[in-house]
Amino acid sequence: QVQLVESGGGLVQPGGSLTLSCVVSGLTFRRQYEMRWYRQAPGKERELVGGITSANDHTMLEDSWKGRFTISRDYASNTLYLQMNNLKPEDTGVYFCNVPTYNYWGRGTQVTVSS
């Protein structure tokens, strides 16, 4: 059974940083699997934050997060990461990891940016 488990969320002040993790089990963490991060803000639809592709681990981020967030993955630990810097209140929401090839989703981790 494939499981994606996110962690690392919490309450942080504006300008702060967090690192989210997504541990994948039940699926061989191969380079050919694209992986993505999504965010669902309160009362809004889930939206794409960015992803890491199979092509040399190329990463992409949507404009709202470029320059502040970084996506990476570690094959040894089957973990996807989202490094979040200079956080803003509008970054608040539940963050999910996703394997689009199989439409696997985690349950999400809450990030709240507030003073």
C-alpha positions in Angstrom: 0.0 0.0 0.0 1.4 3.3 -1.0 1.5 6.0 1.6 2.6 9.6 1.4 3.0 11.3 4.8 3.7 15.0 5.1 5.2 16.7 8.2 7.0 19.8 9.2 4.1 22.3 9.2 3.4 24.6 12.0 2.9 28.2 13.1 5.6 30.7 12.0 6.0 34.4 11.9 6.2 36.3 8.6 9.7 36.2 7.3 10.3 32.8 8.9 11.2 29.5 7.4 9.9 25.9 7.5 10.9 22.7 5.8 8.2 20.3 4.9 8.9 16.6 4.3 6.9 14.0 2.5 8.0 10.4 3.2 6.9 7.9 0.5 6.4 4.3 1.4 5.1 1.3 -0.7 6.5 2.8 -3.9 10.0 2.6 -5.1 11.3 6.1 -5.1 12.5 6.2 -8.6 13.8 9.1 -10.5 11.1 8.7 -13.2 8.3 9.6 -10.8 7.5 13.2 -11.0 6.4 14.6 -7.6 4.6 17.7 -6.7 3.6 20.0 -3.8 0.2 21.6 -3.6 -1.3 24.2 -1.2 -4.9 24.6 -0.2 -5.6 28.0 1.3 -8.6 28.4 3.6 -11.8 28.4 1.6 -10.0 28.0 -1.7 -9.2 25.3 -4.2 -6.0 23.2 -4.0 -3.3 24.8 -6.2 0.0 23.7 -7.5 3.1 25.0 -5.7 5.7 23.2 -7.8 7.2 19.9 -8.6 10.3 17.9 -9.4 10.4 16.0 -12.7 12.1 12.9 -13.8 14.4 14.8 -16.2 17.5 15.2 -14.0 15.4 16.2 -11.1 14.5 19.5 -12.7 12.3 21.6 -10.4 9.7 24.1 -11.2 7.8 26.5 -9.0 4.7 28.6 -9.6 5.3 32.4 -9.7 4.0 33.0 -6.2 6.7 30.9 -4.7 9.7 31.4 -7.0 12.8 32.7 -5.2 11.4 31.7 -1.8 10.7 28.0 -2.0 12.9 25.1 -3.0 11.9 21.6 -3.9 14.2 18.6 -3.5 14.2 14.9 -2.9 16.4 12.3 -1.2 16.3 8.9 -2.8 18.0 7.2 0.2 15.2 8.1 2.5 12.3 8.2 0.0 11.6 11.8 1.0 10.4 14.8 -0.9 11.2 18.3 0.6 9.8 21.8 0.4 12.1 24.4 1.8 10.1 27.5 2.5 11.8 30.8 3.2 10.6 34.4 3.8 7.1 33.1 4.5 4.2 35.4 4.1 0.7 35.3 5.6 -0.7 34.4 2.2 1.4 31.2 2.2 -1.0 29.9 4.9 -2.7 26.7 4.1 -2.5 22.9 4.1 0.4 21.6 2.0 0.0 18.2 0.2 2.5 16.1 -1.7 1.4 14.2 -4.8 2.6 11.6 -7.2 0.7 12.6 -10.4 1.5 9.4 -12.3 -0.7 7.4 -9.9 -2.7 10.3 -8.3 -1.4 9.4 -4.9 -1.9 12.1 -2.2 -0.8 12.6 1.4 -3.1 14.0 4.0 -1.3 17.3 4.2 0.4 19.4 6.8 -0.9 22.7 8.1 1.3 25.8 7.6 0.2 29.0 9.4 2.1 32.3 8.9 1.0 34.9 11.4 2.4 37.3 13.8 
